[in-house]
Amino acid sequence: MRARHLAGWQHAKSGSRRVIVKSRMIRGPGRDGRARAHLTYIQRDGTSRDGQRGQLYGPETDRADGDAFLERGQDDRHQFRFIVSPEDAEQMQDLTAFTRDLMTRMEADLGTKLDWVAVNHFNTGHPHAHIVIHGHDDHGEDLVIASDYITQGMRERATELVMLELGPETALEQRRKLENMVGQDRFTRIDRQLLALAEDSPIDMRGDQGGDHVLRQRRLAKLERMGLASQVEPGVWTLAPEMKKTLRDLGERGDIIRAMNRAMREQERAPDPGLFVFHGPASRDTVEGRILDRHLSDELGEKVGLVIDGLDGRTHHVAGISPGALEGVRNGSIVAVGPEISGPRPADREIVSIAGRDGVYRADAHLAHVQSMSRIPGGDADVYVASHVRRLEALRRAGVVERIEDGRWQIPSDYLERAAAYDTNRAKQMSVRVLSSLDLEAQITADGATWLDRGLLSRGKSNVVDAGFGHDVTVARQRRQDVLVERGDAWRDREGRVRYRNGLLAALERRELDRIGQELGASRGTSYRVMADGEKMRGTLKEKVRLASGTYALVENAHEFVLVPWKPVIENRIGQEIAGIMRAGAMDWQLGRQRGLGL
């Protein structure tokens, strides 16, 4: 384990070119797929100079192998992530060459070769490089970079390289940049100067103080209009305590609005800020619509922001999405995004079972039941029952159940639904539920049971507004009706209303599965089989198959394969043997309880 402590950095020297360096160290990056999710994300579509997918590069190659890079860092204790953004990057000849030179200088400073890859982004106002460095040195030991080098040294090296190419920043350039900051709704260099001046006393702007005095006065006037500065007497100013945070929040909101404007223009639709809606990570709203764009909330972290063209005719931005929730979800997919929906817990099912027909849970009866079992869960019956009692106490405080007396609770008939709703409301994670991986045009002619079909057959109140994307959906539904009539799956009555055949969704789903099953069978050299209700199966989970009718699991043994509805519970079991029973069109997966099941 080696670290270099290098000092004497002087990034603020006169004429220095400004370079912003953001950094983060991620612990255990290989444990849960976070490193892969981040690497995939920074290579996303629309980030290159020509608007295409970002290209991963390394020290000696313009096309780095991301899988090989991740494999080399699988067991690392940590990973370093950097964003390097020269303020004058648009004037630079080659951002890739600049990044390689920077990494070479870092290696010389740290005394070790670095295992790194990078991607250049041109999708913002300032081109920048995302750099990922593995947490091991050239001897395989943990790579430790001193904090002063991360906060100052790397920035100094980057500045030196920019100045070698562009020369020192002239006084005219500095003045022009500061003038551009005066009216910005974000935290600027002028604001940082004002905070330094206000550290011990009010800011005295009386008299001609030369330098940037006039720009500071103009900035203070701007902050006053925003309610973030005030004059205690003519020429003497104080700053609002929340000034820095408010400006940073406004800057972040401005970045989001620009992303939303860009996404709308790419759809050849005029952006309307009056129809922009913002949802934070703690939002309880559920947004349905089409994914237009995505971006990392802080460009270094784990959370993603989504721009969604809503069914309600508005454009939504939803923050706080885990990259894992978006794995395999493409831009253009129609989704429902909101608090993670929780199903009934196994503990809740057991509480209902113990309560029986009279709806009264008795802790003593539960304890007797557990003690009679051949294997006590967790090895301690008292501890096991106590965990259920704690659950009931939490639900009692939420008004879900009523305690009759010590050890007895009244369990309502809709307990499972109310308990699941309680968990959903408390969920901190935002979920992304794919309603259709096909765009509207593909759904209109698809042979499966599409999202459009489910909307046409729904008896509930429609949440589709005839504006924006909602208008596109309304038109697509009408065209889908015409296709169904043409194929004999629907007809128009004398009043011109469209009527649908009985069991339309099931028939469309079966039609698509039969076609896909035959095609996959021919390519895989095995036969496709349809599972009957109540039938048991066992095999290897091969892949996730996205169709018009939904998402399915392809499970295969040596002789045949089946396509069954996908469930999140098997998300991490691709390549493993699984087993289950088909019940009412859905799989009851017997994970960890596979003995005795066959295919």
Secondary structure, 3 states (H helix, E strand, C coil): CECCCCCCCCCCCCCCCCEEEEEEEEECCCCCCHHHHHHHHHCCCCCCCCCCCCCCECCCCCCCCHHHHHHHCCCCCEEEEEEEEECCHHHCCCHHHHHHHHHHHHHHHHCCCCCEEEEEECCCCCCEEEEEEECECCCCCEECCCHHHHHHHHHHHHHHHHHHHHCCCCHHHHHHHHHHHCCCCCCCHHHHHHHHHCCCCCEECCCCCCCCHHHHHHHHHHHHHCCCEEEEECCEEEECCCHHHHHHHHHHHHHHHHHHHHHHHHCCCCCCHHHEEEECCCCCCCEEEEEEEEEECCCCCCCEEEEEEECCCCEEEEEEECHHHHCCCCCCCEEEEEECCCCCCHHHHHHHHHHCCCCEEEHHHHHHHHHCCCCCHHHCHHHHHHHHHHHHHHHHHCCCCEEEECCEEECCCCHHHHHHHHHHHHCCCEEEEEEECCCHHHHHHCCCCCHHHHHHHCCCCCCCCCCCHHHHHHHHHHHHHHHHHHCCCEEECCCCCEEECCCHHHHHHHHHHHHHHHHHHHHHCCEECCCCCCCEEEEEEEEEEEECCEEEEEEECCCEEEEEECCHHHCCCCCCEEEEEEECCEEEECCCCCCCCCC
